[in-house]
Amino acid sequence: MTDTHFVNGNSLNTFPEGMEVALFGMGCFWGVERIFWPIPGVWVTSAGYAGGHVASPSYEQVCTETTNHNEVVQVVFDPAVVSYEQLLKVFWEGHDPTQGMRQGNDRGTRYRSSIYCSQTQLPLAEASRDRFQSQLTKGRYGAITTEILPAPEYYLAEDYHQQYLAKNPAGYCGLGGTGVTCPIGSG
């Protein structure tokens, strides 16, 4: 298993002191990872699985929809450069959180919208959801279906999934936002 981020060369497993971790599920992890890795202050991103009941699942197991795992991206970031709330804004605007168990053409529990949080992050995630729901309602979207839960165990996905769209620039990405602006950072 590789230990190095294909795009920025940072370690996928060892992080500098002071870094924080966020876990986001927004559909297929290939596109999600690409959204976060260029953000200043993001040390490293990785594709993985969380939220299920099987230890160390494989992609093949997750695809069976029997493990309840979600495709997620772990974002390791320097809070002195980028805040968790700024990452939440990217999360909300980067996909459609009203679609339930799918994102675009990708369907199933592994594509559900999710935020897995530390105890400190949980109230920020919930408050951001409520603020964004208000904007979505004005834009005539339905209710947010995003699950917001304490962070479960995170399992790194197979090497070929890591930074997939950097290695395969013409690869599939089914992500698409709603076009609604998340009001985080706007007062």
C-alpha positions as CSV (number, residue, x, y, z in Angstrom):
1,M,0.0,0.0,0.0
2,T,1.4,3.4,-0.9
3,D,2.0,6.0,1.8
4,T,2.4,9.0,-0.5
5,H,-0.2,11.3,-2.0
6,F,0.1,11.2,-5.8
7,V,-0.6,14.9,-6.2
8,N,1.3,16.6,-3.4
9,G,3.7,13.9,-2.1
10,N,2.6,14.1,1.5
11,S,2.2,11.1,3.6
12,L,-1.3,9.5,3.7
13,N,-0.7,8.0,7.1
14,T,1.6,10.3,9.1
15,F,0.5,13.9,9.7
16,P,2.3,16.9,11.2
17,E,1.4,18.0,14.7
18,G,-1.6,20.3,14.9
19,M,-3.4,18.9,11.9
20,E,-7.1,18.1,12.1
21,V,-9.1,15.5,10.3
22,A,-12.5,15.7,8.5
23,L,-14.5,12.9,6.9
24,F,-16.9,13.7,4.1
25,G,-19.1,11.4,2.0
26,M,-20.5,13.2,-1.2
27,G,-20.9,10.3,-3.7
28,C,-18.1,8.6,-5.6
29,F,-14.9,9.4,-3.6
30,W,-12.8,10.0,-6.8
31,G,-14.4,13.4,-7.5
32,V,-14.8,14.3,-3.8
33,E,-11.1,13.9,-3.2
34,R,-10.3,16.1,-6.2
35,I,-12.5,18.9,-4.8
36,F,-10.5,19.0,-1.5
37,W,-6.8,18.4,-2.4
38,P,-6.1,21.8,-4.0
39,I,-7.4,23.8,-1.1
40,P,-4.7,25.8,0.7
41,G,-4.2,24.3,4.2
42,V,-5.2,20.8,3.2
43,W,-2.2,18.6,4.0
44,V,-3.5,15.5,2.4
45,T,-6.7,13.7,1.1
46,S,-7.4,10.0,0.8
47,A,-10.2,7.9,-0.4
48,G,-11.7,5.3,2.0
49,Y,-14.6,3.7,3.7
50,A,-16.5,4.5,6.9
51,G,-19.9,4.1,8.5
52,G,-20.3,0.3,8.1
53,H,-20.1,-2.8,10.2
54,V,-17.2,-4.8,8.6
55,A,-13.6,-4.2,9.6
56,S,-11.2,-3.3,6.8
57,P,-13.7,-3.8,4.0
58,S,-12.6,-4.2,0.4
59,Y,-14.1,-2.2,-2.5
60,E,-15.8,-5.4,-3.7
61,Q,-17.4,-5.9,-0.3
62,V,-18.6,-2.3,-0.1
63,C,-20.1,-2.6,-3.6
64,T,-22.3,-5.4,-2.5
65,E,-24.2,-2.9,-0.4
66,T,-24.2,-5.3,2.6
67,T,-21.5,-3.7,4.7
68,N,-23.3,-0.3,5.0
69,H,-20.0,1.5,4.4
70,N,-19.9,4.8,2.6
71,E,-17.3,6.0,0.1
72,V,-15.7,8.9,2.0
73,V,-12.7,11.2,1.8
74,Q,-10.5,11.9,4.7
75,V,-9.3,15.5,4.6
76,V,-6.3,16.3,6.8
77,F,-6.0,20.0,7.2
78,D,-4.1,22.8,9.1
79,P,-6.8,24.8,11.0
80,A,-4.4,27.8,11.1
81,V,-4.8,28.0,7.3
82,V,-8.2,26.6,6.5
83,S,-11.1,26.3,9.0
84,Y,-13.4,23.3,9.4
85,E,-16.3,25.7,8.5
86,Q,-14.6,26.6,5.2
87,L,-14.3,22.9,4.4
88,L,-18.0,22.5,5.3
89,K,-18.9,25.2,2.7
90,V,-17.0,23.2,0.0
91,F,-18.8,20.1,1.1
92,W,-22.3,21.6,0.9
93,E,-21.7,23.4,-2.4
94,G,-19.9,20.4,-4.0
95,H,-22.8,18.0,-4.2
96,D,-26.6,17.8,-3.9
97,P,-27.2,16.8,-0.3
98,T,-30.9,16.3,-0.9
99,Q,-30.6,13.1,-3.0
100,G,-30.7,10.4,-0.4
101,M,-28.8,7.3,-1.3
102,R,-27.3,8.6,-4.5
103,Q,-25.3,11.3,-6.2
104,G,-26.2,11.9,-9.8
105,N,-26.1,8.5,-11.6
106,D,-24.4,6.7,-8.7
107,R,-27.0,5.0,-6.6
108,G,-26.8,3.0,-3.3
109,T,-25.9,3.4,0.3
110,R,-22.2,3.8,-0.4
111,Y,-22.9,7.1,-2.2
112,R,-24.9,8.7,0.6
113,S,-24.1,12.3,1.8
114,S,-22.4,12.2,5.2
115,I,-20.3,14.2,7.6
116,Y,-18.5,12.1,10.2
117,C,-17.3,14.4,13.0
118,S,-15.2,14.8,16.1
119,Q,-17.1,16.0,19.1
120,T,-15.9,19.6,18.4
121,Q,-16.9,19.4,14.8
122,L,-20.4,18.0,15.4
123,P,-22.2,21.3,16.4
124,L,-20.5,23.2,13.5
125,A,-21.6,20.5,11.0
126,E,-25.2,20.6,12.3
127,A,-25.3,24.4,12.3
128,S,-24.0,24.5,8.8
129,R,-26.6,22.0,7.7
130,D,-29.4,24.2,9.1
131,R,-28.0,27.4,7.5
132,F,-27.7,25.6,4.1
133,Q,-31.2,24.1,4.3
134,S,-32.6,27.6,4.6
135,Q,-30.9,28.5,1.3
136,L,-31.8,25.3,-0.4
137,T,-35.5,25.8,0.6
138,K,-35.4,29.3,-1.0
139,G,-33.9,27.6,-4.1
140,R,-36.9,25.1,-4.1
141,Y,-34.8,22.1,-3.1
142,G,-36.1,19.4,-0.7
143,A,-34.8,18.4,2.7
144,I,-31.1,17.6,3.3
145,T,-30.6,13.9,3.7
146,T,-27.0,14.1,4.9
147,E,-26.2,12.0,7.9
148,I,-24.1,13.8,10.5
149,L,-22.6,11.4,13.0
150,P,-19.6,10.9,15.3
151,A,-16.6,9.8,13.3
152,P,-16.5,6.0,12.9
153,E,-13.4,4.0,12.0
154,Y,-11.9,5.1,8.7
155,Y,-10.4,2.5,6.4
156,L,-8.1,3.6,3.6
157,A,-9.3,2.4,0.2
158,E,-7.1,0.4,-2.2
159,D,-4.2,2.1,-3.9
160,Y,-5.8,2.4,-7.3
161,H,-8.6,4.6,-5.8
162,Q,-6.2,7.1,-4.2
163,Q,-6.1,10.4,-6.2
164,Y,-7.7,8.5,-9.0
165,L,-8.7,11.5,-11.1
166,A,-5.1,12.9,-11.0
167,K,-3.9,9.5,-12.3
168,N,-6.8,9.2,-14.8
169,P,-7.8,12.8,-15.8
170,A,-10.5,11.6,-18.1
171,G,-12.0,9.4,-15.4
172,Y,-15.6,9.5,-14.3
173,C,-16.9,12.1,-11.9
174,G,-20.6,12.3,-11.2
175,L,-20.5,15.1,-8.8
176,G,-22.6,18.2,-9.3
177,G,-23.7,20.8,-6.8
178,T,-27.1,22.5,-6.6
179,G,-25.8,26.0,-7.6
180,V,-27.0,27.3,-4.2
181,T,-24.4,29.2,-2.2
182,C,-23.8,28.0,1.4
183,P,-24.0,31.1,3.7
184,I,-21.0,30.0,5.9
185,G,-18.6,32.9,6.2
186,S,-21.2,35.4,5.0
187,G,-22.2,36.7,8.5
